[in-house]
Amino acid sequence: MSKARFDTPRRRWVLPLILCGAAVAVGILLCWQLVWTGGQLVPRQARYLDLRGKEVTPQAYEELHQALPNCRILWDVPFQGAAYPSDTTSLRIADLSAQDVEMLRYFPQLQQLDATDVTDYAALSDCISRFSQSLQCTIALNGTELQTDVQTLSLTNPSLAELRKVLPLLGNLRLLELSGTLPPVSELLAFQAEYPAVTLRWNVAFRDRSISSTTTELNLSSLQLDYASAEALLSQLPLLERVNMRGCGLTDAEMDRLRQAFPQTLLVWDREIAGLRVSTDSVEIDLSGRQISDPAQVESVLASFPRLERVIMSDCGLDNETMDALNRRHEDIRFVWTVYFRWFPVRTDALYFYPYKMDHRFPFQDEFCDAELYPLRYCTDMVSIDLGHDASVYNVEWAAFMPNLRYLILTECPVVDLTPLVNCKELVYLEMTKCWWEKDLAPLVECTALEDVNLGWSYPDPEPLSKMPWLKHIWWCSAKRTIGLPCSTAKQLFDETIPDTITYFDGPHPVEGGWREFQTYYDMRDLMEMYYLR
């Protein structure tokens, strides 16, 4: 009796406890596997959930998205007083508030915005830059609808103020064509400078022509113009680079005024210079033989020739010093004239000086002295000079003005001071044979391009040459046969200090042993258009 009395109540509690435990387990399982939303349970592993047609707040969506991160959730997004499916690809919008911009992120597939009702372009531009660079918009400008990815845009009666507002949206725009009533050209040019990536183009009506504002070259030759009409036309064509204005009836003074007003444009006409009419696009002008008493006759009009590089003024009546000063005053223009060595004319742009070629009697009857060779200093383009066998040449001061000098022959010239040669950085060939006079070779150390040196029958100290490992050939016949002079040990010195230099100390004559078979010799004779000697 006692056992039955106690077992019956215990059995009554066991079943409810079991049921409660099961219910709790099921609840935990459901909470782990399911989410309650929209009046229904949704598996947490769901891949797709359509809540369109149901009222879902952004906050509720965020909570649901956090609970179902791998689920694609479609819902109706509240935006500007209406609701749109979240998979919407295009929207028509009005002016955007900060909240509107935030709501746009709930449209991940949005590709196109109809913004024709938008007037706040700054906010729209900010929205596009924050939302997606690929988002395209349709906007309204001057009553015309256009896409923001447009590259070419044509506008009639444009407003630059409106354009400034909308241009930040038109990142691909490259050409803007304007017509109708246009702002002043000065404002258009300022606008163009403000937006250099966009080319402005408009048409300019001129007499029976229509000229594009992007024109770079214009032919107005033989078209009779006055100064005012020419200035008005040119002021509307900002990209002009060249205008042919020959025979337009304007004076040189008027054309110079135009040139100064439009310095970026080459105005081409035949301008008077020293009594000669010359095209202002000339690169070279030859005034040779025209009598000029004052360089100002030429200098006063040089600005009219912006492409000018060279002026030839041989035999114009101006002395060498005056012509030299004129040439030095103008670094960008080379003035060339003719200097005379007795009766021999040589232009100052000559590349070589070889008296023997001028007159075959030289040097047997006529030798130039230093005073007569003074004008050589004006021939600054010299590449080759052969004064061989001129026993009246005692200095080479003129060489200091010849940076391009490559070949120099001073055979039998009693030159002692070689200091001017330090400026001849291009010198490669030097022949100073039969120069018995004592000289210092130290300046040659500055001639770092020098390759071939011939000192046959000359007796200077060889020590400076031992510091020139770049030398290729040294020819020095008779050096070994001198006794008591420094040059007697030249061969041993060179073998020890510049062993890679080819030397020749044998033979009775300075040019034996192949001296005239080097490429430098051939190049020199070719330059002077002379045959090869052996």
Secondary structure per residue as TSV (DSSP state, phi and psi in degrees):
chain	resnum	aa	ss	phi	psi
A	1	M	-	360.0	-45.6
A	2	S	H	-63.9	-45.4
A	3	K	H	-63.1	-44.0
A	4	A	H	-64.5	-34.7
A	5	R	H	-66.0	-35.9
A	6	F	H	-85.8	-26.8
A	7	D	H	-74.3	-32.7
A	8	T	H	-62.2	-49.0
A	9	P	H	-63.9	-37.0
A	10	R	H	-62.9	-40.7
A	11	R	H	-65.5	-31.5
A	12	R	H	-61.9	-32.0
A	13	W	H	-87.4	-19.4
A	14	V	H	-67.0	-47.6
A	15	L	H	-63.4	-46.8
A	16	P	H	-59.5	-38.1
A	17	L	H	-64.0	-40.4
A	18	I	H	-63.3	-43.5
A	19	L	H	-64.3	-40.9
A	20	C	H	-63.6	-43.5
A	21	G	H	-61.2	-40.4
A	22	A	H	-64.2	-41.1
A	23	A	H	-63.1	-41.3
A	24	V	H	-64.5	-41.6
A	25	A	H	-62.9	-43.5
A	26	V	H	-63.1	-41.1
A	27	G	H	-61.7	-44.1
A	28	I	H	-62.9	-41.2
A	29	L	H	-63.0	-42.1
A	30	L	H	-66.0	-42.5
A	31	C	H	-62.7	-32.2
A	32	W	H	-76.8	-34.1
A	33	Q	H	-100.0	-20.6
A	34	L	E	-127.0	156.1
A	35	V	E	-127.0	135.3
A	36	W	E	-90.6	121.9
A	37	T	E	-155.7	143.4
A	38	G	T	57.6	31.2
A	39	G	T	77.0	17.3
A	40	Q	E	-148.2	158.2
A	41	L	E	-89.4	134.0
A	42	V	E	-122.4	128.2
A	43	P	E	-59.7	140.3
A	44	R	T	-65.8	-21.9
A	45	Q	T	-91.1	10.9
A	46	A	-	-62.1	144.4
A	47	R	S	-103.5	-11.9
A	48	Y	E	-150.4	135.3
A	49	L	E	-143.6	120.4
A	50	D	E	-106.0	109.7
A	51	L	-	-112.5	16.0
A	52	R	T	-63.6	143.4
A	53	G	T	88.7	-5.1
A	54	K	S	-114.0	150.5
A	55	E	-	-83.1	114.5
A	56	V	-	-128.7	125.9
A	57	T	-	-84.8	157.9
A	58	P	H	-56.0	-36.9
A	59	Q	H	-64.6	-43.6
A	60	A	H	-63.7	-39.3
A	61	Y	H	-62.1	-43.9
A	62	E	H	-61.0	-42.1
A	63	E	H	-64.6	-42.3
A	64	L	H	-67.3	-41.6
A	65	H	H	-63.2	-35.4
A	66	Q	H	-68.8	-37.3
A	67	A	H	-73.8	-31.7
A	68	L	-	-122.8	69.9
A	69	P	T	-65.8	-22.5
A	70	N	T	-101.5	10.7
A	71	C	-	-103.4	134.3
A	72	R	E	-82.8	116.6
A	73	I	E	-110.5	120.0
A	74	L	E	-98.8	132.5
A	75	W	-	-153.7	167.5
A	76	D	E	-92.5	115.2
A	77	V	E	-88.8	123.7
A	78	P	E	-72.7	124.2
A	79	F	E	-149.5	122.5
A	80	Q	T	47.6	49.7
A	81	G	T	83.3	3.6
A	82	A	E	-138.0	179.0
A	83	A	E	-126.4	135.3
A	84	Y	E	-129.7	142.0
A	85	P	E	-56.6	143.0
A	86	S	T	-68.1	-15.4
A	87	D	T	-93.2	16.0
A	88	T	-	-60.9	138.3
A	89	T	-	-104.5	-16.2
A	90	S	E	-143.6	146.2
A	91	L	E	-138.4	146.3
A	92	R	E	-101.0	126.6
A	93	I	-	-125.5	159.3
A	94	A	-	-107.3	-168.4
A	95	D	S	-55.5	139.1
A	96	L	-	-95.4	134.3
A	97	S	-	-94.6	172.0
A	98	A	H	-61.6	-36.6
A	99	Q	H	-67.2	-37.0
A	100	D	H	-61.2	-42.8
A	101	V	H	-61.2	-40.1
A	102	E	H	-65.9	-36.8
A	103	M	H	-69.8	-25.6
A	104	L	G	-63.1	-22.4
A	105	R	G	-69.9	-12.5
A	106	Y	G	-84.1	4.7
A	107	F	-	-115.0	78.3
A	108	P	T	-66.1	-20.0
A	109	Q	T	-101.5	11.1
A	110	L	-	-66.3	127.6
A	111	Q	-	-120.7	-28.3
A	112	Q	E	-135.7	133.5
A	113	L	E	-116.1	127.8
A	114	D	E	-90.7	100.3
A	115	A	-	-109.7	29.0
A	116	T	T	-66.7	-18.2
A	117	D	T	-93.2	-2.3
A	118	V	-	-79.8	135.9
A	119	T	-	-116.5	-17.6
A	120	D	-	-92.9	85.4
A	121	Y	H	-69.9	-28.7
A	122	A	H	-63.5	-44.9
A	123	A	H	-65.6	-38.6
A	124	L	H	-64.8	-42.8
A	125	S	H	-62.0	-42.8
A	126	D	H	-63.3	-39.1
A	127	C	H	-62.8	-46.2
A	128	I	H	-63.9	-43.1
A	129	S	H	-65.2	-32.9
A	130	R	H	-81.7	-33.0
A	131	F	H	-81.5	-59.9
A	132	S	-	-169.9	132.4
A	133	Q	T	-68.9	-19.4
A	134	S	T	-87.7	-5.6
A	135	L	-	-70.5	125.0
A	136	Q	E	-100.0	147.8
A	137	C	E	-128.9	149.2
A	138	T	E	-108.2	124.2
A	139	I	E	-124.3	167.2
A	140	A	E	-112.7	131.0
A	141	L	E	-139.9	122.4
A	142	N	T	55.6	35.2
A	143	G	T	78.8	4.3
A	144	T	E	-112.9	133.5
A	145	E	E	-85.8	137.6
A	146	L	E	-147.6	154.5
A	147	Q	E	-84.8	145.5
A	148	T	T	-73.6	-10.8
A	149	D	T	-94.7	13.9
A	150	V	-	-62.6	142.4
A	151	Q	S	-103.8	-30.3
A	152	T	E	-126.6	132.8
A	153	L	E	-134.4	130.1
A	154	S	E	-111.7	129.6
A	155	L	E	-130.9	140.5
A	156	T	E	-107.7	137.1
A	157	N	S	52.0	56.5
A	158	P	-	-70.9	151.2
A	159	S	-	-110.6	117.2
A	160	L	H	-65.1	-30.7
A	161	A	H	-64.3	-44.4
A	162	E	H	-66.3	-38.3
A	163	L	H	-62.3	-40.5
A	164	R	H	-61.0	-34.0
A	165	K	H	-70.2	-39.2
A	166	V	H	-91.7	-21.6
A	167	L	G	-58.6	-34.4
A	168	P	G	-58.4	-21.9
A	169	L	G	-82.0	-19.5
A	170	L	-	-102.3	67.9
A	171	G	T	-67.9	-21.1
A	172	N	T	-97.1	-0.7
A	173	L	-	-67.0	129.4
A	174	R	-	-122.7	-25.8
A	175	L	E	-134.4	127.5
A	176	L	E	-120.2	109.1
A	177	E	E	-97.8	125.5
A	178	L	E	-115.7	143.4
A	179	S	E	-148.7	177.4
A	180	G	S	77.9	-144.3
A	181	T	S	-79.2	119.4
A	182	L	-	-109.7	153.0
A	183	P	-	-64.0	166.7
A	184	P	-	-56.6	149.4
A	185	V	H	-57.9	-36.4
A	186	S	H	-59.7	-38.7
A	187	E	H	-71.0	-37.2
A	188	L	H	-63.8	-40.7
A	189	L	H	-66.8	-39.4
A	190	A	H	-64.0	-39.5
A	191	F	H	-64.1	-42.5
A	192	Q	H	-62.0	-40.5
A	193	A	H	-66.4	-31.4
A	194	E	H	-72.5	-31.1
A	195	Y	-	-127.2	72.9
A	196	P	T	-65.1	-20.6
A	197	A	T	-74.9	-14.7
A	198	V	S	-109.7	124.8
A	199	T	E	-88.6	123.4
A	200	L	E	-88.9	136.5
A	201	R	E	-138.0	131.9
A	202	W	E	-144.4	164.9
A	203	N	E	-102.8	137.7
A	204	V	E	-108.5	122.0
A	205	A	E	-82.9	123.8
A	206	F	E	-139.4	107.5
A	207	R	T	54.0	-117.9
A	208	D	T	-98.3	17.0
A	209	R	E	-115.0	157.0
A	210	S	E	-123.7	115.2
A	211	I	E	-112.6	127.0
A	212	S	E	-69.3	141.2
A	213	S	T	-67.7	-15.3
A	214	T	T	-90.7	5.8
A	215	T	-	-60.1	133.6
A	216	T	-	-105.8	-24.7
A	217	E	E	-130.2	139.9
A	218	L	E	-141.1	136.1
A	219	N	E	-110.4	110.2
A	220	L	-	-115.0	17.4
A	221	S	T	-59.8	138.5
A	222	S	T	66.3	7.0
A	223	L	-	-91.7	113.2
A	224	Q	-	-67.8	123.2
A	225	L	-	-131.0	154.2
A	226	D	-	-105.2	170.1
A	227	Y	H	-61.5	-43.2
A	228	A	H	-62.6	-45.3
A	229	S	H	-68.5	-36.6
A	230	A	H	-65.6	-43.6
A	231	E	H	-64.6	-41.7
A	232	A	H	-63.0	-40.8
A	233	L	H	-66.3	-49.8
A	234	L	H	-63.7	-31.3
A	235	S	H	-68.5	-18.2
A	236	Q	T	-96.1	1.1
A	237	L	-	-123.2	79.8
A	238	P	T	-69.2	-19.3
A	239	L	T	-97.0	6.0
A	240	L	-	-59.9	131.1
A	241	E	-	-110.1	-28.2
A	242	R	E	-151.6	133.8
A	243	V	E	-133.0	124.0
A	244	N	E	-83.9	112.2
A	245	M	-	-122.1	28.4
A	246	R	T	-65.7	135.6
A	247	G	T	70.5	24.1
A	248	C	S	-86.9	-2.4
A	249	G	S	87.8	1.8
A	250	L	-	-88.8	144.9
A	251	T	-	-74.7	165.8
A	252	D	H	-59.1	-38.9
A	253	A	H	-64.1	-41.8
A	254	E	H	-67.9	-40.0
A	255	M	H	-65.5	-36.4
A	256	D	H	-66.3	-35.6
A	257	R	H	-62.9	-42.9
A	258	L	H	-63.3	-42.8
A	259	R	H	-59.1	-41.0
A	260	Q	H	-70.6	-31.8
A	261	A	H	-74.5	-26.9
A	262	F	-	-129.8	70.3
A	263	P	T	-66.5	-20.2
A	264	Q	T	-81.2	-6.7
A	265	T	S	-111.9	131.8
A	266	L	E	-83.0	111.1
A	267	L	E	-94.2	120.0
A	268	V	E	-104.3	119.1
A	269	W	-	-153.5	170.0
A	270	D	E	-89.8	106.6
A	271	R	E	-101.2	143.3
A	272	E	E	-77.1	131.0
A	273	I	E	-143.1	117.8
A	274	A	T	53.1	41.3
A	275	G	T	80.2	6.0
A	276	L	E	-120.3	137.7
A	277	R	E	-88.8	122.3
A	278	V	E	-133.0	140.1
A	279	S	E	-65.6	135.8
A	280	T	T	-73.2	-5.4
A	281	D	T	-96.5	12.4
A	282	S	-	-66.1	142.0
A	283	V	S	-93.8	-29.5
A	284	E	E	-136.4	140.2
A	285	I	E	-127.7	132.7
A	286	D	E	-110.6	111.2
A	287	L	-	-107.3	15.9
A	288	S	T	-55.4	135.7
A	289	G	T	84.6	-9.7
A	290	R	-	-87.1	127.2
A	291	Q	-	-73.6	120.3
A	292	I	-	-125.8	120.1
A	293	S	S	-92.3	-20.1
A	294	D	-	-144.1	128.8
A	295	P	T	-56.5	-23.4
A	296	A	H	-60.9	-25.3
A	297	Q	H	-60.0	-29.0
A	298	V	H	-95.6	-46.5
A	299	E	H	-62.5	-31.8
A	300	S	T	-66.5	-17.6
A	301	V	T	-116.4	4.0
A	302	L	G	-59.9	-32.5
A	303	A	G	-62.8	-20.3
A	304	S	G	-77.2	-7.5
A	305	F	-	-120.7	74.4
A	306	P	T	-66.4	-20.4
A	307	R	T	-96.1	0.2
A	308	L	-	-64.4	131.9
A	309	E	-	-119.2	-26.4
A	310	R	E	-147.5	138.2
A	311	V	E	-127.6	121.6
A	312	I	E	-93.9	123.2
A	313	M	-	-132.9	49.9
A	314	S	T	-73.0	136.0
A	315	D	T	56.0	45.0
A	316	C	S	-98.4	1.8
A	317	G	S	95.8	-1.4
A	318	L	-	-98.2	139.1
A	319	D	-	-74.8	171.0
A	320	N	H	-61.1	-42.4
A	321	E	H	-63.3	-40.1
A	322	T	H	-66.3	-42.5
A	323	M	H	-67.1	-37.9
A	324	D	H	-63.7	-43.7
A	325	A	H	-63.6	-39.7
A	326	L	H	-61.3	-44.4
A	327	N	H	-63.9	-38.1
A	328	R	H	-72.3	-25.1
A	329	R	H	-73.6	-17.2
A	330	H	-	-126.6	94.7
A	331	E	T	-66.7	-30.1
A	332	D	T	-89.6	-6.2
A	333	I	S	-126.3	129.8
A	334	R	E	-94.6	121.4
A	335	F	E	-97.8	125.2
A	336	V	E	-116.7	135.4
A	337	W	-	-141.2	179.8
A	338	T	E	-108.0	128.4
A	339	V	E	-105.3	157.2
A	340	Y	E	-122.3	135.1
A	341	F	E	-113.2	93.7
A	342	R	T	57.9	-116.1
A	343	W	T	-97.2	5.9
A	344	F	E	-91.2	116.4
A	345	P	E	-86.1	136.8
A	346	V	E	-138.4	124.8
A	347	R	E	-74.0	148.8
A	348	T	T	-71.9	-6.8
A	349	D	T	-103.3	14.9
A	350	A	-	-63.7	148.8
A	351	L	S	-96.9	-16.4
A	352	Y	E	-146.8	157.6
A	353	F	E	-133.9	115.5
A	354	Y	-	-143.6	89.2
A	355	P	H	-54.9	-34.2
A	356	Y	H	-60.6	-35.2
A	357	K	H	-72.0	-28.8
A	358	M	H	-71.0	-40.1
A	359	D	-	-151.1	114.4
A	360	H	T	-67.9	-10.4
A	361	R	T	-70.6	-27.0
A	362	F	T	-73.2	137.9
A	363	P	T	-102.4	14.5
A	364	F	T	-74.5	-26.9
A	365	Q	S	-114.8	-33.0
A	366	D	-	-126.5	120.9
A	367	E	-	-115.4	136.7
A	368	F	-	-80.4	136.2
A	369	C	-	-95.3	172.1
A	370	D	H	-58.8	-40.2
A	371	A	H	-62.6	-37.3
A	372	E	H	-73.0	-26.2
A	373	L	H	-87.9	-1.3
A	374	Y	G	-52.8	-43.2
A	375	P	G	-61.7	-11.0
A	376	L	G	-57.8	-27.1
A	377	R	G	-62.8	-20.5
A	378	Y	G	-83.5	-12.2
A	379	C	-	-91.7	70.8
A	380	T	T	-75.3	-7.3
A	381	D	T	-91.5	0.5
A	382	M	-	-52.2	135.1
A	383	V	-	-113.2	-32.5
A	384	S	E	-138.7	134.2
A	385	I	E	-134.9	126.5
A	386	D	E	-122.4	105.1
A	387	L	-	-112.3	24.7
A	388	G	T	-53.9	136.2
A	389	H	T	73.0	19.7
A	390	D	-	-100.7	98.0
A	391	A	T	-76.7	5.2
A	392	S	T	-103.9	3.7
A	393	V	-	-94.4	112.1
A	394	Y	-	-108.8	-13.8
A	395	N	-	-143.3	159.9
A	396	V	-	-123.8	40.4
A	397	E	G	-57.1	-33.4
A	398	W	G	-62.0	-24.5
A	399	A	G	-65.3	-23.8
A	400	A	G	-64.6	-16.0
A	401	F	G	-104.1	14.7
A	402	M	-	-123.7	78.1
A	403	P	T	-67.3	-16.3
A	404	N	T	-99.3	3.3
A	405	L	-	-62.7	126.2
A	406	R	-	-115.7	-30.6
A	407	Y	E	-128.7	129.3
A	408	L	E	-141.5	124.2
A	409	I	E	-117.7	120.9
A	410	L	-	-125.8	31.5
A	411	T	T	-56.0	128.8
A	412	E	T	65.7	11.8
A	413	C	-	-88.4	126.5
A	414	P	-	-77.5	49.7
A	415	V	-	-79.6	132.5
A	416	V	-	-109.0	-44.7
A	417	D	-	-95.4	114.3
A	418	L	-	-98.5	9.0
A	419	T	G	-53.4	-40.5
A	420	P	G	-57.2	-20.6
A	421	L	G	-72.7	-10.4
A	422	V	G	-64.0	-20.4
A	423	N	G	-86.1	-4.7
A	424	C	-	-94.9	73.7
A	425	K	T	-71.7	-11.7
A	426	E	T	-100.3	-0.6
A	427	L	-	-61.6	125.4
A	428	V	-	-119.6	-19.9
A	429	Y	E	-134.4	123.9
A	430	L	E	-136.8	120.8
A	431	E	E	-119.8	113.3
A	432	M	-	-130.7	60.1
A	433	T	T	-86.4	156.1
A	434	K	T	58.4	34.2
A	435	C	-	-107.1	89.3
A	436	W	-	-76.0	-15.6
A	437	W	S	-70.9	141.9
A	438	E	-	-66.7	133.4
A	439	K	-	-145.6	156.5
A	440	D	-	-99.9	122.0
A	441	L	-	-85.8	0.8
A	442	A	G	-55.7	-38.3
A	443	P	G	-59.0	-23.4
A	444	L	G	-66.9	-20.3
A	445	V	G	-60.8	-25.2
A	446	E	G	-78.9	-11.9
A	447	C	-	-88.8	80.2
A	448	T	T	-77.0	-3.2
A	449	A	T	-101.4	-4.5
A	450	L	-	-62.0	132.5
A	451	E	-	-116.8	-46.0
A	452	D	E	-121.6	126.6
A	453	V	E	-130.9	131.7
A	454	N	E	-123.1	117.4
A	455	L	-	-119.3	25.0
A	456	G	T	-54.5	133.8
A	457	W	T	61.1	27.9
A	458	S	-	-124.7	156.6
A	459	Y	-	-135.4	46.3
A	460	P	-	-80.2	170.8
A	461	D	-	-70.9	125.1
A	462	P	-	-79.1	-7.6
A	463	E	G	-53.5	-43.4
A	464	P	G	-58.5	-36.6
A	465	L	G	-65.4	-26.4
A	466	S	G	-68.9	-11.0
A	467	K	G	-98.5	12.7
A	468	M	-	-121.8	75.1
A	469	P	T	-66.2	-11.3
A	470	W	T	-80.1	-9.4
A	471	L	-	-63.3	138.8
A	472	K	-	-97.0	-38.5
A	473	H	E	-139.9	137.1
A	474	I	E	-129.2	117.3
A	475	W	E	-107.0	125.1
A	476	W	-	-150.4	69.1
A	477	C	T	-67.9	148.3
A	478	S	T	80.1	-9.0
A	479	A	S	-63.2	-39.3
A	480	K	T	-69.5	-22.0
A	481	R	T	-89.3	-2.7
A	482	T	-	-82.9	136.9
A	483	I	S	-116.0	126.1
A	484	G	S	89.4	-6.6
A	485	L	S	-98.6	150.7
A	486	P	G	-57.1	-32.5
A	487	C	G	-69.1	-13.3
A	488	S	G	-65.2	-22.3
A	489	T	G	-105.6	15.6
A	490	A	H	-60.5	-43.3
A	491	K	H	-60.2	-47.7
A	492	Q	H	-63.0	-40.7
A	493	L	H	-61.9	-44.9
A	494	F	H	-70.4	-36.8
A	495	D	H	-61.5	-32.1
A	496	E	H	-85.4	-35.2
A	497	T	H	-101.8	-34.7
A	498	I	-	-131.8	65.4
A	499	P	T	-64.1	-21.2
A	500	D	T	-82.3	-9.8
A	501	T	S	-82.0	130.7
A	502	I	E	-79.1	125.4
A	503	T	E	-119.5	154.6
A	504	Y	E	-141.3	116.9
A	505	F	-	-118.8	1.4
A	506	D	-	-96.1	174.8
A	507	G	S	86.5	150.6
A	508	P	S	-84.8	-17.2
A	509	H	S	-119.6	142.2
A	510	P	T	-61.0	-27.5
A	511	V	T	-101.2	9.9
A	512	E	T	-76.9	171.3
A	513	G	T	79.1	14.8
A	514	G	T	95.6	15.6
A	515	W	G	-57.6	-36.1
A	516	R	G	-95.3	29.0
A	517	E	G	-120.6	9.7
A	518	F	S	-85.4	153.5
A	519	Q	H	-61.9	-34.3
A	520	T	H	-61.9	-37.2
A	521	Y	H	-65.7	-45.5
A	522	Y	H	-61.8	-42.3
A	523	D	H	-62.1	-39.5
A	524	M	H	-64.8	-47.1
A	525	R	H	-66.8	-35.9
A	526	D	H	-63.1	-42.7
A	527	L	H	-59.8	-40.4
A	528	M	T	-86.7	3.3
A	529	E	T	55.9	48.5
A	530	M	-	-122.8	155.9
A	531	Y	-	-72.7	163.5
A	532	Y	-	-86.3	137.1
A	533	L	-	-97.7	157.7
A	534	R	-	-120.0	360.0
